[in-house]
Amino acid sequence: MQQPPSLLHRKHSLPKWLIAVNVVMMLPILAAPLVFYASIFIFDNPHNMPLAMLVFFAINSYSLVLAGCAALSIRLYRRTGKAVLALLPHVLSTVVIVLLFA
């Protein structure tokens, strides 16, 4: 019986440009501790506590969204082999983040 390719082999089967794009798009995750510290101040005398908690979790979940976009990008490239579809999750997440926070 044939074994599936190891994780290391699967990682190297991706083109270098896709790995570079995913690394660059996930760089904002490095700011997660600072974002978490700054978002604690949302609870400084909130008028609506459920809304404050919702905003707190929405702000702090951006790293999960970026990681999900990277995983989706890799999965789309492996299934289709098309660069346009592989870049689509990153483009859409960037547009949504810019529209929400600009």
N, C-alpha and C positions, 0 to 999 in steps of 0.2 A: 504494500500500500504506500502511496506517495504522500510525503508530508507537505503541508502548506509552507510557503516561503516564510522564513523568519522575519521578525520585525526589522532587523538590520538590512536584510536584502530588500524588503519592500520600501524602506526609506530611500535606499540608493537607486531604486528604479524610477524615482521621480526626477524630472528635469531640474537643473540647478536654479533656473529662474523662478520656478514655482516655490522651491524651498526659500529662496531669498525674499520673495514677495510675502510669504507667510511669516517669516521672521520679522520683517519690517512692519507688517501690519500688527504683530503681537507685541511690539516694543512698548506701547502705552501701558501694558500690564505692569511694567516696572514702577509705574506711578501709583499702583494700587494701595500701598500703605499710606501715602500722602492723601489720596482721595478718601480713604476710610477715615483718617484722622479729621480731615476737613468736614466730612459729612456727619460726624458726631454732633456738630454744632447745629444741625437741623433741629435737634431736640431741645434747643435753648428757648424755652417758653413758646411752644407751638400752640396755635389756636385750634388745630385739628390734629389730634394725635394719630388716628388711623392714616390720614393723608401724609403726615410726617414719616411714619413708618414705611409707607408705600414708596415715597420719594427716596428714603434712605436705602431701601433694598434695590430700587431701580438704578440708583447711581452706582452702588457697589457691585451690581451684577454685570457691569460692562465687560469685565474680563472674561466672564463666561460666554458672553456674546462673541467676543473676538476669538476665543478658542473654538467655539462652535463654527464660526465662519471659516477658520483655518481647516478644521476637520472636513467640513462640507466641500471646501475648495479641493482638497486632496481627493475626496471621494468622487466628486464630479469629474476631475481630470482622469482618474483611473477608469471610470466607466465610459466616458466619451472620447477622451484624448484631445478635446478641443480647449484651447487656451481661453477663449472668450467665456465659456461656461465656467471654467475654473476661477476666473477673476470676478465673476458676477457676484458671489457672496461678499467679497471685500468692497466692491463698489457700492452695493446696496447698503451695507452696514455703515460705510463712511457717509453716504448721503443721509441716512436716518440720524446718525449722531450729529452731523452738522445742522440738520434742520431742527432737531430737538434742543440743542444747546447754543445755537447762534442767535 
